[in-house]
């Protein structure tokens, strides 16, 4: 009963309690060490692959530079670009959703009514979704605008914290006839 007062009793009791804990900790640390080793191996292999890819990329760049030296690329001037007719692709137009198509039409109306080249994205959003809060529908309108930018149907620019959008010349060809006006064409030509 009073064995805890004597050293021998305490040490055997401690050994009985701590030995399993010690073994469990030792095996856990071994496993952690093995995991670190595997992760280190994986990182090293990724570094090797990255190095190989960088060498291949440099080789491709060298080949491209050699090709450019042999056949210089003709740069288009602004006059040459205007001469090139932008042909609308029906597959592009058909791949757009109705909301994206209506965005272009609403932008045409805002251009014509306001007489301004650039339209604030907030104004466009409020025109499309008049009964909804701007901050709730802004991501949706912004993602649709990004798609239209990819198709080169609209352009965007940022002034401070405000984002502005404008129709491109290419989008004029897709508009319905009643939206095509000389005023709008002049605005688009004033790019």
N, C-alpha and C positions, 0 to 999 in steps of 0.2 A: 503494500500500500504506500509506503513511503519510498518506493524505489526511485522515484523521480529526483530525490535528493542526491542520490549516488550517481556518479558519472557513468558507470557501466550501464545502468538502467536507462539513462537518458540517451546515450549513444546508440544502444541497440534499437531503441524505439525510433530514434531519428533515422537510423539506417534503414529500418523497415519501411518508413514512410517516404524517405527521399530517394531511395534507390529506384523505384519504378518511375518517379518523376524525372529523375536524372536520365534514365534510359529513353523515356519519351521525348525529352528535350533534345537529346543527342540524335535520335532518329529524325526528328523534325528538322534540325539544323542540317543534317546530311541531305535530306530531300531538298531543302532550300538551296543548298550549295550546288546540288546537281541541276536544279532548275536554272540557277544563274549561269552555270556552265553551258547548258543547252541554249539559253538566250544569247549568251556571248558568241557561241558558234554560229547561230542564226544571223546575228548582226554582222559578224565577220563575212559570212557568205554573201549577205546583201551588199556589203561594201565592195566586195570583189566584183559582183555583178554590176554594181553602179559604175565602178571603174571601167569595166569592159564596155558598158553602154556609152560612157563618156568618150572613150577612144573611138567607137564606131561613129558617134555623132561628129566628132572632130574630123574623121575621115570623110564623112558625107559633106561636111562644110567645105573641106578642101576641094573635093570633087566639084561642088557647086561653084566655088570661086573659079576653078579652072574653066568650067563651062561658060561662066559669065565673061571671062577674059577672051575666050575664043569667039563667043557670040554675044556681044553686048545687048542688054535688054533695052528696047526702045521705050522711053518714058513718054506718056501721053501728056500733051499740053491741055489747057482748059478748053481751047477751041476744038481740039480733036475730040474731047469728051462730049462736047455739045453736039458734034456731028453724028456721034454714035447714037442710033435710035435704041432706046431701052424698050425691048419687047416684053410685054407682060406675059408671064407664064400662067396659063389657066390652072395648072396643077397647084401652083402656089396659092392662087386665089381660092381654089376649091378646098385647100387644106386648112384654111382659116375658119374659125368658128363664126357664128352669126354676130356674137358680141364684138369680135375683133373687126369684122367688116363694118359694123355699125359705128365702132370707134373712129374708123377712117372717115365715115360720112359725117359724124358729129364734128370731127376736126375740120372738115371742109366747110361746114356751116359756120363754125366759130371763126375760121380764117376769113370767110366772106363777110360775116357780120361785123367782126372787130377790126378788120383791115390790118391785122398785125401778123407778122411772119411767125412769131413764136407764141405758143399758148402755154400758160402754166398748167402743169399736170393736175394741180388741185382744181382748177376751173373745169378741165376736161372730166375729171372724176365726178365733180358735183353735177355736171351736165348729164352724165350717163346714169348716175345714181343720185337723183335729187332728194330722195327720202332717207338716205342712209348717211351715217357719220363718216367723214372723210378718213379718219384713221383706221376704220374697220375695213374699208374696201380699197384703200391705197395699195396694199400688196398685190391684190388681184389685178387691178388696172396696171400696175407697174410691170407685172409678169407678162400681161398681154402686150404692153408696149414693147417689152424686150423682144418678144416674138416678131412683132411688126418691124422692129429695128433690124433683126436678123434677115428679114426678107427685103430690107431696104425700102420699106414703104413709108416709114417715118424716120425722123432724126431727133436726137435729143441733145440737150446741153444743160449744164448746171451752172447757175449763177448764185453764188453763196450757198444757202441751204435750199434754195428753190430749184425745182427741176422743170425745164421747159421742153415741149415737143413741137414738132412741125412736120407737115406732110412733105414727102419727097416728090420729085418730078415723076418718078415711077408710079406713085399712087394715083396720080391724076388720070392715068389711062384706065384705072379700075372703077372710077367714080361713075355713078349714074349720070345720064345726060343732063338732068335738071340741076345737078350740083356743079357741072362744069361751066364756069364763067370766066370771062376775060380777066376780071379782077383777081380771081383765085390763081389763074395762070400767071399773071404778073407777079403775084406774091411768091409763087413757087419758083419763078424764074429769077427772082431777086435773091437767090441763095448766095 
